[in-house]
Amino acid sequence: MADLNTRPNISDADSFYAELMAVHDGLTKTQSDALNARLILLLANHVGDREVLSAALSAAARAAGVER
């Protein structure tokens, strides 16, 4: 099993963030939510490791103050 990497790991992270924000420009809240859901599913498929994905869900829920 691979561990969830929560350390900064994206090269040129500021540029990626700008690209992420730009892809949402002009979208409604519903369209933006749908885009985020598609992106999450694409990246989850790329990761593929169910234990890592479960750890990511737990970490995100904790960060949002949600109990799982």
PEVEN-V128035 format. One line per field, one symbol per residue. phi: phi as a letter, one per 40 degrees, with the letter a starting at -180 (. if undefined). psi: psi as a letter, one per 40 degrees, with the letter a starting at -180 (. if undefined). Layout:
phi: ???
psi: ???
This chain:
phi: .ccccbcdabcfdcccdcccccccdgccdccccccccccdcccccccgcccccccccccccdccgbcb
psi: hiihheihehifddddddddddeeheiiddddddddddddddddddddhddddddddddddddefhh.
